């Protein structure tokens, strides 16, 4: 065995953050409609509207710095309950 080889099982080399990141990626893949965030939001807003809900996505806010978004939505269930 060389000096730079590790004698531990590979499972001990996995860190908590590696597992957390893998689980987060797995959970969020189903919520993504597109890899581009803006396109994904547009698609979600369209889906909400098609299902009878209301949605707003102000892209002018996004153009200011590319980091902030103004998004509002109400699903058909929320509209039915609150109005």
mmCIF file of the N, C-alpha and C atoms, coordinates in Angstrom:
data_MODEL
# 
_entry.id   MODEL 
# 
loop_
_atom_site.group_PDB 
_atom_site.id 
_atom_site.type_symbol 
_atom_site.label_atom_id 
_atom_site.label_alt_id 
_atom_site.label_comp_id 
_atom_site.label_asym_id 
_atom_site.label_entity_id 
_atom_site.label_seq_id 
_atom_site.pdbx_PDB_ins_code 
_atom_site.Cartn_x 
_atom_site.Cartn_y 
_atom_site.Cartn_z 
_atom_site.occupancy 
_atom_site.B_iso_or_equiv 
_atom_site.pdbx_formal_charge 
_atom_site.auth_seq_id 
_atom_site.auth_comp_id 
_atom_site.auth_asym_id 
_atom_site.auth_atom_id 
_atom_site.pdbx_PDB_model_num 
ATOM 1   N N  . UNK A 1 1  ? 0.845   -1.174 0.000   1.00 0.00 ? 1  UNK A N  1 
ATOM 2   C CA . UNK A 1 1  ? 0.000   0.000  0.000   1.00 0.00 ? 1  UNK A CA 1 
ATOM 3   C C  . UNK A 1 1  ? 0.894   1.243  0.000   1.00 0.00 ? 1  UNK A C  1 
ATOM 4   N N  . UNK A 1 2  ? 0.514   2.233  -0.808  1.00 0.00 ? 2  UNK A N  1 
ATOM 5   C CA . UNK A 1 2  ? 1.291   3.468  -0.872  1.00 0.00 ? 2  UNK A CA 1 
ATOM 6   C C  . UNK A 1 2  ? 0.987   4.359  0.327   1.00 0.00 ? 2  UNK A C  1 
ATOM 7   N N  . UNK A 1 3  ? 1.870   5.312  0.563   1.00 0.00 ? 3  UNK A N  1 
ATOM 8   C CA . UNK A 1 3  ? 1.688   6.208  1.703   1.00 0.00 ? 3  UNK A CA 1 
ATOM 9   C C  . UNK A 1 3  ? 0.456   7.095  1.567   1.00 0.00 ? 3  UNK A C  1 
ATOM 10  N N  . UNK A 1 4  ? 0.088   7.481  0.326   1.00 0.00 ? 4  UNK A N  1 
ATOM 11  C CA . UNK A 1 4  ? -1.023  8.419  0.158   1.00 0.00 ? 4  UNK A CA 1 
ATOM 12  C C  . UNK A 1 4  ? -2.380  7.720  0.047   1.00 0.00 ? 4  UNK A C  1 
ATOM 13  N N  . UNK A 1 5  ? -2.442  6.403  0.096   1.00 0.00 ? 5  UNK A N  1 
ATOM 14  C CA . UNK A 1 5  ? -3.722  5.695  0.048   1.00 0.00 ? 5  UNK A CA 1 
ATOM 15  C C  . UNK A 1 5  ? -4.371  5.718  1.425   1.00 0.00 ? 5  UNK A C  1 
ATOM 16  N N  . UNK A 1 6  ? -5.680  5.749  1.429   1.00 0.00 ? 6  UNK A N  1 
ATOM 17  C CA . UNK A 1 6  ? -6.432  5.774  2.685   1.00 0.00 ? 6  UNK A CA 1 
ATOM 18  C C  . UNK A 1 6  ? -6.903  4.357  2.991   1.00 0.00 ? 6  UNK A C  1 
ATOM 19  N N  . UNK A 1 7  ? -6.806  3.989  4.249   1.00 0.00 ? 7  UNK A N  1 
ATOM 20  C CA . UNK A 1 7  ? -7.141  2.634  4.670   1.00 0.00 ? 7  UNK A CA 1 
ATOM 21  C C  . UNK A 1 7  ? -8.604  2.511  5.106   1.00 0.00 ? 7  UNK A C  1 
ATOM 22  N N  . UNK A 1 8  ? -9.381  3.575  4.980   1.00 0.00 ? 8  UNK A N  1 
ATOM 23  C CA . UNK A 1 8  ? -10.773 3.575  5.422   1.00 0.00 ? 8  UNK A CA 1 
ATOM 24  C C  . UNK A 1 8  ? -11.703 3.126  4.293   1.00 0.00 ? 8  UNK A C  1 
ATOM 25  N N  . UNK A 1 9  ? -12.867 2.583  4.646   1.00 0.00 ? 9  UNK A N  1 
ATOM 26  C CA . UNK A 1 9  ? -13.849 2.242  3.626   1.00 0.00 ? 9  UNK A CA 1 
ATOM 27  C C  . UNK A 1 9  ? -14.345 3.520  2.926   1.00 0.00 ? 9  UNK A C  1 
ATOM 28  N N  . UNK A 1 10 ? -14.677 3.423  1.653   1.00 0.00 ? 10 UNK A N  1 
ATOM 29  C CA . UNK A 1 10 ? -15.117 4.608  0.909   1.00 0.00 ? 10 UNK A CA 1 
ATOM 30  C C  . UNK A 1 10 ? -16.330 5.308  1.526   1.00 0.00 ? 10 UNK A C  1 
ATOM 31  N N  . UNK A 1 11 ? -17.195 4.561  2.191   1.00 0.00 ? 11 UNK A N  1 
ATOM 32  C CA . UNK A 1 11 ? -18.388 5.156  2.784   1.00 0.00 ? 11 UNK A CA 1 
ATOM 33  C C  . UNK A 1 11 ? -18.044 6.194  3.850   1.00 0.00 ? 11 UNK A C  1 
ATOM 34  N N  . UNK A 1 12 ? -16.898 6.048  4.491   1.00 0.00 ? 12 UNK A N  1 
ATOM 35  C CA . UNK A 1 12 ? -16.502 7.010  5.521   1.00 0.00 ? 12 UNK A CA 1 
ATOM 36  C C  . UNK A 1 12 ? -15.995 8.321  4.916   1.00 0.00 ? 12 UNK A C  1 
ATOM 37  N N  . UNK A 1 13 ? -15.745 8.334  3.626   1.00 0.00 ? 13 UNK A N  1 
ATOM 38  C CA . UNK A 1 13 ? -15.265 9.548  2.970   1.00 0.00 ? 13 UNK A CA 1 
ATOM 39  C C  . UNK A 1 13 ? -16.402 10.466 2.532   1.00 0.00 ? 13 UNK A C  1 
ATOM 40  N N  . UNK A 1 14 ? -17.647 9.984  2.618   1.00 0.00 ? 14 UNK A N  1 
ATOM 41  C CA . UNK A 1 14 ? -18.810 10.785 2.243   1.00 0.00 ? 14 UNK A CA 1 
ATOM 42  C C  . UNK A 1 14 ? -19.131 11.736 3.385   1.00 0.00 ? 14 UNK A C  1 
ATOM 43  N N  . UNK A 1 15 ? -19.279 13.000 3.049   1.00 0.00 ? 15 UNK A N  1 
ATOM 44  C CA . UNK A 1 15 ? -19.575 14.013 4.058   1.00 0.00 ? 15 UNK A CA 1 
ATOM 45  C C  . UNK A 1 15 ? -21.079 14.273 4.123   1.00 0.00 ? 15 UNK A C  1 
ATOM 46  N N  . UNK A 1 16 ? -21.510 14.842 5.234   1.00 0.00 ? 16 UNK A N  1 
ATOM 47  C CA . UNK A 1 16 ? -22.913 15.197 5.423   1.00 0.00 ? 16 UNK A CA 1 
ATOM 48  C C  . UNK A 1 16 ? -23.390 16.106 4.301   1.00 0.00 ? 16 UNK A C  1 
ATOM 49  N N  . UNK A 1 17 ? -22.576 17.091 3.931   1.00 0.00 ? 17 UNK A N  1 
ATOM 50  C CA . UNK A 1 17 ? -22.984 18.044 2.890   1.00 0.00 ? 17 UNK A CA 1 
ATOM 51  C C  . UNK A 1 17 ? -23.156 17.352 1.534   1.00 0.00 ? 17 UNK A C  1 
ATOM 52  N N  . UNK A 1 18 ? -22.391 16.307 1.262   1.00 0.00 ? 18 UNK A N  1 
ATOM 53  C CA . UNK A 1 18 ? -22.553 15.556 0.011   1.00 0.00 ? 18 UNK A CA 1 
ATOM 54  C C  . UNK A 1 18 ? -23.929 14.893 -0.051  1.00 0.00 ? 18 UNK A C  1 
ATOM 55  N N  . UNK A 1 19 ? -24.330 14.296 1.048   1.00 0.00 ? 19 UNK A N  1 
ATOM 56  C CA . UNK A 1 19 ? -25.637 13.642 1.110   1.00 0.00 ? 19 UNK A CA 1 
ATOM 57  C C  . UNK A 1 19 ? -26.753 14.681 1.033   1.00 0.00 ? 19 UNK A C  1 
ATOM 58  N N  . UNK A 1 20 ? -26.610 15.767 1.781   1.00 0.00 ? 20 UNK A N  1 
ATOM 59  C CA . UNK A 1 20 ? -27.622 16.830 1.768   1.00 0.00 ? 20 UNK A CA 1 
ATOM 60  C C  . UNK A 1 20 ? -27.788 17.400 0.366   1.00 0.00 ? 20 UNK A C  1 
ATOM 61  N N  . UNK A 1 21 ? -26.683 17.661 -0.319  1.00 0.00 ? 21 UNK A N  1 
ATOM 62  C CA . UNK A 1 21 ? -26.743 18.209 -1.670  1.00 0.00 ? 21 UNK A CA 1 
ATOM 63  C C  . UNK A 1 21 ? -27.386 17.227 -2.650  1.00 0.00 ? 21 UNK A C  1 
ATOM 64  N N  . UNK A 1 22 ? -27.088 15.961 -2.512  1.00 0.00 ? 22 UNK A N  1 
ATOM 65  C CA . UNK A 1 22 ? -27.680 14.954 -3.396  1.00 0.00 ? 22 UNK A CA 1 
ATOM 66  C C  . UNK A 1 22 ? -29.187 14.847 -3.169  1.00 0.00 ? 22 UNK A C  1 
ATOM 67  N N  . UNK A 1 23 ? -29.615 14.872 -1.910  1.00 0.00 ? 23 UNK A N  1 
ATOM 68  C CA . UNK A 1 23 ? -31.048 14.812 -1.606  1.00 0.00 ? 23 UNK A CA 1 
ATOM 69  C C  . UNK A 1 23 ? -31.769 16.064 -2.091  1.00 0.00 ? 23 UNK A C  1 
ATOM 70  N N  . UNK A 1 24 ? -31.152 17.220 -1.904  1.00 0.00 ? 24 UNK A N  1 
ATOM 71  C CA . UNK A 1 24 ? -31.759 18.472 -2.365  1.00 0.00 ? 24 UNK A CA 1 
ATOM 72  C C  . UNK A 1 24 ? -31.939 18.448 -3.878  1.00 0.00 ? 24 UNK A C  1 
ATOM 73  N N  . UNK A 1 25 ? -30.922 18.012 -4.586  1.00 0.00 ? 25 UNK A N  1 
ATOM 74  C CA . UNK A 1 25 ? -30.995 17.946 -6.045  1.00 0.00 ? 25 UNK A CA 1 
ATOM 75  C C  . UNK A 1 25 ? -32.107 16.995 -6.476  1.00 0.00 ? 25 UNK A C  1 
ATOM 76  N N  . UNK A 1 26 ? -32.204 15.852 -5.817  1.00 0.00 ? 26 UNK A N  1 
ATOM 77  C CA . UNK A 1 26 ? -33.232 14.876 -6.151  1.00 0.00 ? 26 UNK A CA 1 
ATOM 78  C C  . UNK A 1 26 ? -34.633 15.448 -5.924  1.00 0.00 ? 26 UNK A C  1 
ATOM 79  N N  . UNK A 1 27 ? -34.830 16.164 -4.806  1.00 0.00 ? 27 UNK A N  1 
ATOM 80  C CA . UNK A 1 27 ? -36.145 16.746 -4.496  1.00 0.00 ? 27 UNK A CA 1 
ATOM 81  C C  . UNK A 1 27 ? -36.521 17.854 -5.451  1.00 0.00 ? 27 UNK A C  1 
ATOM 82  N N  . UNK A 1 28 ? -35.563 18.679 -5.836  1.00 0.00 ? 28 UNK A N  1 
ATOM 83  C CA . UNK A 1 28 ? -35.884 19.844 -6.656  1.00 0.00 ? 28 UNK A CA 1 
ATOM 84  C C  . UNK A 1 28 ? -35.994 19.539 -8.145  1.00 0.00 ? 28 UNK A C  1 
ATOM 85  N N  . UNK A 1 29 ? -35.473 18.408 -8.591  1.00 0.00 ? 29 UNK A N  1 
ATOM 86  C CA . UNK A 1 29 ? -35.565 18.079 -10.013 1.00 0.00 ? 29 UNK A CA 1 
ATOM 87  C C  . UNK A 1 29 ? -37.017 17.991 -10.480 1.00 0.00 ? 29 UNK A C  1 
ATOM 88  N N  . UNK A 1 30 ? -37.890 17.498 -9.641  1.00 0.00 ? 30 UNK A N  1 
ATOM 89  C CA . UNK A 1 30 ? -39.303 17.388 -10.001 1.00 0.00 ? 30 UNK A CA 1 
ATOM 90  C C  . UNK A 1 30 ? -40.004 18.729 -10.096 1.00 0.00 ? 30 UNK A C  1 
ATOM 91  N N  . UNK A 1 31 ? -39.484 19.730 -9.423  1.00 0.00 ? 31 UNK A N  1 
ATOM 92  C CA . UNK A 1 31 ? -40.105 21.052 -9.433  1.00 0.00 ? 31 UNK A CA 1 
ATOM 93  C C  . UNK A 1 31 ? -39.581 21.924 -10.573 1.00 0.00 ? 31 UNK A C  1 
ATOM 94  N N  . UNK A 1 32 ? -38.527 21.492 -11.205 1.00 0.00 ? 32 UNK A N  1 
ATOM 95  C CA . UNK A 1 32 ? -37.954 22.261 -12.308 1.00 0.00 ? 32 UNK A CA 1 
ATOM 96  C C  . UNK A 1 32 ? -38.633 21.905 -13.618 1.00 0.00 ? 32 UNK A C  1 
ATOM 97  N N  . UNK A 1 33 ? -39.079 22.911 -14.322 1.00 0.00 ? 33 UNK A N  1 
ATOM 98  C CA . UNK A 1 33 ? -39.652 22.675 -15.643 1.00 0.00 ? 33 UNK A CA 1 
ATOM 99  C C  . UNK A 1 33 ? -38.631 22.966 -16.730 1.00 0.00 ? 33 UNK A C  1 
ATOM 100 N N  . UNK A 1 34 ? -37.556 23.654 -16.379 1.00 0.00 ? 34 UNK A N  1 
ATOM 101 C CA . UNK A 1 34 ? -36.491 23.995 -17.325 1.00 0.00 ? 34 UNK A CA 1 
ATOM 102 C C  . UNK A 1 34 ? -35.232 24.285 -16.509 1.00 0.00 ? 34 UNK A C  1 
ATOM 103 N N  . UNK A 1 35 ? -34.058 24.074 -17.099 1.00 0.00 ? 35 UNK A N  1 
ATOM 104 C CA . UNK A 1 35 ? -32.821 24.339 -16.357 1.00 0.00 ? 35 UNK A CA 1 
ATOM 105 C C  . UNK A 1 35 ? -32.599 25.831 -16.137 1.00 0.00 ? 35 UNK A C  1 
ATOM 106 N N  . UNK A 1 36 ? -33.075 26.673 -17.043 1.00 0.00 ? 36 UNK A N  1 
ATOM 107 C CA . UNK A 1 36 ? -32.984 28.119 -16.865 1.00 0.00 ? 36 UNK A CA 1 
ATOM 108 C C  . UNK A 1 36 ? -34.070 28.562 -15.888 1.00 0.00 ? 36 UNK A C  1 
ATOM 109 N N  . UNK A 1 37 ? -33.676 29.269 -14.839 1.00 0.00 ? 37 UNK A N  1 
ATOM 110 C CA . UNK A 1 37 ? -34.621 29.658 -13.783 1.00 0.00 ? 37 UNK A CA 1 
ATOM 111 C C  . UNK A 1 37 ? -35.760 30.501 -14.335 1.00 0.00 ? 37 UNK A C  1 
ATOM 112 N N  . UNK A 1 38 ? -35.449 31.488 -15.144 1.00 0.00 ? 38 UNK A N  1 
ATOM 113 C CA . UNK A 1 38 ? -36.502 32.360 -15.677 1.00 0.00 ? 38 UNK A CA 1 
ATOM 114 C C  . UNK A 1 38 ? -37.491 31.580 -16.537 1.00 0.00 ? 38 UNK A C  1 
ATOM 115 N N  . UNK A 1 39 ? -36.986 30.712 -17.371 1.00 0.00 ? 39 UNK A N  1 
ATOM 116 C CA . UNK A 1 39 ? -37.867 29.904 -18.221 1.00 0.00 ? 39 UNK A CA 1 
ATOM 117 C C  . UNK A 1 39 ? -38.706 28.963 -17.366 1.00 0.00 ? 39 UNK A C  1 
ATOM 118 N N  . UNK A 1 40 ? -38.123 28.399 -16.333 1.00 0.00 ? 40 UNK A N  1 
ATOM 119 C CA . UNK A 1 40 ? -38.852 27.511 -15.439 1.00 0.00 ? 40 UNK A CA 1 
ATOM 120 C C  . UNK A 1 40 ? -39.995 28.264 -14.750 1.00 0.00 ? 40 UNK A C  1 
ATOM 121 N N  . UNK A 1 41 ? -39.734 29.475 -14.289 1.00 0.00 ? 41 UNK A N  1 
ATOM 122 C CA . UNK A 1 41 ? -40.776 30.282 -13.637 1.00 0.00 ? 41 UNK A CA 1 
ATOM 123 C C  . UNK A 1 41 ? -41.887 30.604 -14.630 1.00 0.00 ? 41 UNK A C  1 
ATOM 124 N N  . UNK A 1 42 ? -41.518 30.996 -15.843 1.00 0.00 ? 42 UNK A N  1 
ATOM 125 C CA . UNK A 1 42 ? -42.531 31.293 -16.871 1.00 0.00 ? 42 UNK A CA 1 
ATOM 126 C C  . UNK A 1 42 ? -43.425 30.069 -17.111 1.00 0.00 ? 42 UNK A C  1 
ATOM 127 N N  . UNK A 1 43 ? -42.806 28.901 -17.213 1.00 0.00 ? 43 UNK A N  1 
ATOM 128 C CA . UNK A 1 43 ? -43.579 27.681 -17.447 1.00 0.00 ? 43 UNK A CA 1 
ATOM 129 C C  . UNK A 1 43 ? -44.509 27.366 -16.272 1.00 0.00 ? 43 UNK A C  1 
ATOM 130 N N  . UNK A 1 44 ? -44.021 27.562 -15.036 1.00 0.00 ? 44 UNK A N  1 
ATOM 131 C CA . UNK A 1 44 ? -44.874 27.327 -13.862 1.00 0.00 ? 44 UNK A CA 1 
ATOM 132 C C  . UNK A 1 44 ? -46.043 28.304 -13.821 1.00 0.00 ? 44 UNK A C  1 
ATOM 133 N N  . UNK A 1 45 ? -45.772 29.559 -14.142 1.00 0.00 ? 45 UNK A N  1 
ATOM 134 C CA . UNK A 1 45 ? -46.855 30.549 -14.143 1.00 0.00 ? 45 UNK A CA 1 
ATOM 135 C C  . UNK A 1 45 ? -47.910 30.184 -15.189 1.00 0.00 ? 45 UNK A C  1 
ATOM 136 N N  . UNK A 1 46 ? -47.458 29.713 -16.335 1.00 0.00 ? 46 UNK A N  1 
ATOM 137 C CA . UNK A 1 46 ? -48.390 29.265 -17.374 1.00 0.00 ? 46 UNK A CA 1 
ATOM 138 C C  . UNK A 1 46 ? -49.217 28.071 -16.920 1.00 0.00 ? 46 UNK A C  1 
ATOM 139 N N  . UNK A 1 47 ? -48.585 27.127 -16.246 1.00 0.00 ? 47 UNK A N  1 
ATOM 140 C CA . UNK A 1 47 ? -49.289 25.954 -15.742 1.00 0.00 ? 47 UNK A CA 1 
ATOM 141 C C  . UNK A 1 47 ? -50.359 26.354 -14.733 1.00 0.00 ? 47 UNK A C  1 
ATOM 142 N N  . UNK A 1 48 ? -50.016 27.263 -13.849 1.00 0.00 ? 48 UNK A N  1 
ATOM 143 C CA . UNK A 1 48 ? -50.987 27.724 -12.844 1.00 0.00 ? 48 UNK A CA 1 
ATOM 144 C C  . UNK A 1 48 ? -52.184 28.377 -13.526 1.00 0.00 ? 48 UNK A C  1 
ATOM 145 N N  . UNK A 1 49 ? -51.920 29.217 -14.527 1.00 0.00 ? 49 UNK A N  1 
ATOM 146 C CA . UNK A 1 49 ? -53.016 29.872 -15.255 1.00 0.00 ? 49 UNK A CA 1 
ATOM 147 C C  . UNK A 1 49 ? -53.880 28.847 -16.001 1.00 0.00 ? 49 UNK A C  1 
ATOM 148 N N  . UNK A 1 50 ? -53.244 27.864 -16.622 1.00 0.00 ? 50 UNK A N  1 
ATOM 149 C CA . UNK A 1 50 ? -53.987 26.826 -17.358 1.00 0.00 ? 50 UNK A CA 1 
ATOM 150 C C  . UNK A 1 50 ? -54.899 26.024 -16.432 1.00 0.00 ? 50 UNK A C  1 
ATOM 151 N N  . UNK A 1 51 ? -54.490 25.876 -15.194 1.00 0.00 ? 51 UNK A N  1 
ATOM 152 C CA . UNK A 1 51 ? -55.284 25.113 -14.226 1.00 0.00 ? 51 UNK A CA 1 
ATOM 153 C C  . UNK A 1 51 ? -56.354 25.967 -13.555 1.00 0.00 ? 51 UNK A C  1 
ATOM 154 N N  . UNK A 1 52 ? -56.500 27.224 -13.970 1.00 0.00 ? 52 UNK A N  1 
ATOM 155 C CA . UNK A 1 52 ? -57.540 28.086 -13.427 1.00 0.00 ? 52 UNK A CA 1 
ATOM 156 C C  . UNK A 1 52 ? -57.083 29.009 -12.316 1.00 0.00 ? 52 UNK A C  1 
ATOM 157 N N  . UNK A 1 53 ? -55.795 29.046 -12.068 1.00 0.00 ? 53 UNK A N  1 
ATOM 158 C CA . UNK A 1 53 ? -55.265 29.929 -11.036 1.00 0.00 ? 53 UNK A CA 1 
ATOM 159 C C  . UNK A 1 53 ? -54.867 31.275 -11.600 1.00 0.00 ? 53 UNK A C  1 
ATOM 160 N N  . UNK A 1 54 ? -54.297 32.097 -10.768 1.00 0.00 ? 54 UNK A N  1 
ATOM 161 C CA . UNK A 1 54 ? -53.834 33.415 -11.184 1.00 0.00 ? 54 UNK A CA 1 
ATOM 162 C C  . UNK A 1 54 ? -52.351 33.522 -10.847 1.00 0.00 ? 54 UNK A C  1 
ATOM 163 N N  . UNK A 1 55 ? -51.587 34.162 -11.752 1.00 0.00 ? 55 UNK A N  1 
ATOM 164 C CA . UNK A 1 55 ? -50.163 34.292 -11.500 1.00 0.00 ? 55 UNK A CA 1 
ATOM 165 C C  . UNK A 1 55 ? -49.622 35.561 -12.129 1.00 0.00 ? 55 UNK A C  1 
ATOM 166 N N  . UNK A 1 56 ? -48.574 36.084 -11.505 1.00 0.00 ? 56 UNK A N  1 
ATOM 167 C CA . UNK A 1 56 ? -47.890 37.273 -12.001 1.00 0.00 ? 56 UNK A CA 1 
ATOM 168 C C  . UNK A 1 56 ? -46.387 37.034 -11.863 1.00 0.00 ? 56 UNK A C  1 
ATOM 169 N N  . UNK A 1 57 ? -45.664 37.359 -12.901 1.00 0.00 ? 57 UNK A N  1 
ATOM 170 C CA . UNK A 1 57 ? -44.208 37.285 -12.868 1.00 0.00 ? 57 UNK A CA 1 
ATOM 171 C C  . UNK A 1 57 ? -43.697 38.554 -13.532 1.00 0.00 ? 57 UNK A C  1 
ATOM 172 N N  . UNK A 1 58 ? -43.179 39.477 -12.733 1.00 0.00 ? 58 UNK A N  1 
ATOM 173 C CA . UNK A 1 58 ? -42.701 40.765 -13.239 1.00 0.00 ? 58 UNK A CA 1 
ATOM 174 C C  . UNK A 1 58 ? -41.239 40.630 -13.635 1.00 0.00 ? 58 UNK A C  1 
ATOM 175 N N  . UNK A 1 59 ? -40.998 40.516 -14.937 1.00 0.00 ? 59 UNK A N  1 
ATOM 176 C CA . UNK A 1 59 ? -39.631 40.333 -15.416 1.00 0.00 ? 59 UNK A CA 1 
ATOM 177 C C  . UNK A 1 59 ? -38.823 41.623 -15.405 1.00 0.00 ? 59 UNK A C  1 
ATOM 178 N N  . UNK A 1 60 ? -39.476 42.773 -15.286 1.00 0.00 ? 60 UNK A N  1 
ATOM 179 C CA . UNK A 1 60 ? -38.734 44.037 -15.212 1.00 0.00 ? 60 UNK A CA 1 
ATOM 180 C C  . UNK A 1 60 ? -37.867 44.088 -13.960 1.00 0.00 ? 60 UNK A C  1 
ATOM 181 N N  . UNK A 1 61 ? -38.341 43.518 -12.865 1.00 0.00 ? 61 UNK A N  1 
ATOM 182 C CA . UNK A 1 61 ? -37.565 43.476 -11.632 1.00 0.00 ? 61 UNK A CA 1 
ATOM 183 C C  . UNK A 1 61 ? -36.313 42.626 -11.837 1.00 0.00 ? 61 UNK A C  1 
ATOM 184 N N  . UNK A 1 62 ? -36.442 41.548 -12.568 1.00 0.00 ? 62 UNK A N  1 
ATOM 185 C CA . UNK A 1 62 ? -35.319 40.642 -12.826 1.00 0.00 ? 62 UNK A CA 1 
ATOM 186 C C  . UNK A 1 62 ? -34.222 41.339 -13.624 1.00 0.00 ? 62 UNK A C  1 
ATOM 187 N N  . UNK A 1 63 ? -34.593 42.194 -14.517 1.00 0.00 ? 63 UNK A N  1 
ATOM 188 C CA . UNK A 1 63 ? -33.611 42.862 -15.373 1.00 0.00 ? 63 UNK A CA 1 
ATOM 189 C C  . UNK A 1 63 ? -32.731 43.851 -14.606 1.00 0.00 ? 63 UNK A C  1 
ATOM 190 N N  . UNK A 1 64 ? -33.141 44.262 -13.428 1.00 0.00 ? 64 UNK A N  1 
ATOM 191 C CA . UNK A 1 64 ? -32.361 45.222 -12.658 1.00 0.00 ? 64 UNK A CA 1 
ATOM 192 C C  . UNK A 1 64 ? -31.002 44.655 -12.253 1.00 0.00 ? 64 UNK A C  1 
ATOM 193 N N  . UNK A 1 65 ? -31.007 43.461 -11.695 1.00 0.00 ? 65 UNK A N  1 
ATOM 194 C CA . UNK A 1 65 ? -29.736 42.882 -11.261 1.00 0.00 ? 65 UNK A CA 1 
ATOM 195 C C  . UNK A 1 65 ? -29.630 41.383 -11.520 1.00 0.00 ? 65 UNK A C  1 
ATOM 196 N N  . UNK A 1 66 ? -30.687 40.767 -12.026 1.00 0.00 ? 66 UNK A N  1 
ATOM 197 C CA . UNK A 1 66 ? -30.645 39.342 -12.326 1.00 0.00 ? 66 UNK A CA 1 
ATOM 198 C C  . UNK A 1 66 ? -30.752 38.431 -11.121 1.00 0.00 ? 66 UNK A C  1 
ATOM 199 N N  . UNK A 1 67 ? -30.910 38.992 -9.937  1.00 0.00 ? 67 UNK A N  1 
ATOM 200 C CA . UNK A 1 67 ? -30.955 38.186 -8.718  1.00 0.00 ? 67 UNK A CA 1 
ATOM 201 C C  . UNK A 1 67 ? -32.328 38.182 -8.055  1.00 0.00 ? 67 UNK A C  1 
ATOM 202 N N  . UNK A 1 68 ? -33.120 39.205 -8.288  1.00 0.00 ? 68 UNK A N  1 
ATOM 203 C CA . UNK A 1 68 ? -34.395 39.346 -7.592  1.00 0.00 ? 68 UNK A CA 1 
ATOM 204 C C  . UNK A 1 68 ? -35.558 39.098 -8.547  1.00 0.00 ? 68 UNK A C  1 
ATOM 205 N N  . UNK A 1 69 ? -36.622 38.532 -8.002  1.00 0.00 ? 69 UNK A N  1 
ATOM 206 C CA . UNK A 1 69 ? -37.808 38.214 -8.780  1.00 0.00 ? 69 UNK A CA 1 
ATOM 207 C C  . UNK A 1 69 ? -39.036 38.714 -8.051  1.00 0.00 ? 69 UNK A C  1 
ATOM 208 N N  . UNK A 1 70 ? -40.048 39.114 -8.795  1.00 0.00 ? 70 UNK A N  1 
ATOM 209 C CA . UNK A 1 70 ? -41.331 39.441 -8.203  1.00 0.00 ? 70 UNK A CA 1 
ATOM 210 C C  . UNK A 1 70 ? -42.339 38.443 -8.761  1.00 0.00 ? 70 UNK A C  1 
ATOM 211 N N  . UNK A 1 71 ? -42.783 37.548 -7.905  1.00 0.00 ? 71 UNK A N  1 
ATOM 212 C CA . UNK A 1 71 ? -43.667 36.464 -8.311  1.00 0.00 ? 71 UNK A CA 1 
ATOM 213 C C  . UNK A 1 71 ? -44.847 36.422 -7.348  1.00 0.00 ? 71 UNK A C  1 
ATOM 214 N N  . UNK A 1 72 ? -46.040 36.250 -7.901  1.00 0.00 ? 72 UNK A N  1 
ATOM 215 C CA . UNK A 1 72 ? -47.238 36.067 -7.077  1.00 0.00 ? 72 UNK A CA 1 
ATOM 216 C C  . UNK A 1 72 ? -48.134 35.056 -7.773  1.00 0.00 ? 72 UNK A C  1 
ATOM 217 N N  . UNK A 1 73 ? -48.771 34.193 -6.987  1.00 0.00 ? 73 UNK A N  1 
ATOM 218 C CA . UNK A 1 73 ? -49.691 33.238 -7.583  1.00 0.00 ? 73 UNK A CA 1 
ATOM 219 C C  . UNK A 1 73 ? -50.729 32.809 -6.569  1.00 0.00 ? 73 UNK A C  1 
ATOM 220 N N  . UNK A 1 74 ? -51.837 32.355 -7.089  1.00 0.00 ? 74 UNK A N  1 
ATOM 221 C CA . UNK A 1 74 ? -52.895 31.764 -6.275  1.00 0.00 ? 74 UNK A CA 1 
ATOM 222 C C  . UNK A 1 74 ? -53.452 30.588 -7.071  1.00 0.00 ? 74 UNK A C  1 
ATOM 223 N N  . UNK A 1 75 ? -53.481 29.434 -6.455  1.00 0.00 ? 75 UNK A N  1 
ATOM 224 C CA . UNK A 1 75 ? -54.003 28.244 -7.117  1.00 0.00 ? 75 UNK A CA 1 
ATOM 225 C C  . UNK A 1 75 ? -55.533 28.291 -7.101  1.00 0.00 ? 75 UNK A C  1 
ATOM 226 N N  . UNK A 1 76 ? -56.186 27.509 -7.942  1.00 0.00 ? 76 UNK A N  1 
ATOM 227 C CA . UNK A 1 76 ? -57.657 27.491 -7.934  1.00 0.00 ? 76 UNK A CA 1 
ATOM 228 C C  . UNK A 1 76 ? -58.224 27.178 -6.544  1.00 0.00 ? 76 UNK A C  1 
ATOM 229 N N  . UNK A 1 77 ? -57.566 26.308 -5.803  1.00 0.00 ? 77 UNK A N  1 
ATOM 230 C CA . UNK A 1 77 ? -58.015 25.980 -4.453  1.00 0.00 ? 77 UNK A CA 1 
ATOM 231 C C  . UNK A 1 77 ? -57.966 27.213 -3.541  1.00 0.00 ? 77 UNK A C  1 
ATOM 232 N N  . UNK A 1 78 ? -56.867 27.968 -3.623  1.00 0.00 ? 78 UNK A N  1 
ATOM 233 C CA . UNK A 1 78 ? -56.741 29.161 -2.791  1.00 0.00 ? 78 UNK A CA 1 
ATOM 234 C C  . UNK A 1 78 ? -57.779 30.206 -3.172  1.00 0.00 ? 78 UNK A C  1 
ATOM 235 N N  . UNK A 1 79 ? -58.030 30.361 -4.453  1.00 0.00 ? 79 UNK A N  1 
ATOM 236 C CA . UNK A 1 79 ? -59.036 31.332 -4.910  1.00 0.00 ? 79 UNK A CA 1 
ATOM 237 C C  . UNK A 1 79 ? -60.415 30.929 -4.393  1.00 0.00 ? 79 UNK A C  1 
ATOM 238 N N  . UNK A 1 80 ? -60.727 29.649 -4.454  1.00 0.00 ? 80 UNK A N  1 
ATOM 239 C CA . UNK A 1 80 ? -62.029 29.148 -4.006  1.00 0.00 ? 80 UNK A CA 1 
ATOM 240 C C  . UNK A 1 80 ? -62.210 29.348 -2.502  1.00 0.00 ? 80 UNK A C  1 
ATOM 241 N N  . UNK A 1 81 ? -61.179 29.119 -1.722  1.00 0.00 ? 81 UNK A N  1 
ATOM 242 C CA . UNK A 1 81 ? -61.271 29.216 -0.262  1.00 0.00 ? 81 UNK A CA 1 
ATOM 243 C C  . UNK A 1 81 ? -61.344 30.662 0.208   1.00 0.00 ? 81 UNK A C  1 
ATOM 244 N N  . UNK A 1 82 ? -60.565 31.544 -0.416  1.00 0.00 ? 82 UNK A N  1 
ATOM 245 C CA . UNK A 1 82 ? -60.437 32.900 0.109   1.00 0.00 ? 82 UNK A CA 1 
ATOM 246 C C  . UNK A 1 82 ? -61.340 33.936 -0.548  1.00 0.00 ? 82 UNK A C  1 
ATOM 247 N N  . UNK A 1 83 ? -62.031 33.573 -1.596  1.00 0.00 ? 83 UNK A N  1 
ATOM 248 C CA . UNK A 1 83 ? -62.880 34.591 -2.261  1.00 0.00 ? 83 UNK A CA 1 
ATOM 249 C C  . UNK A 1 83 ? -64.311 34.170 -2.332  1.00 0.00 ? 83 UNK A C  1 
# 
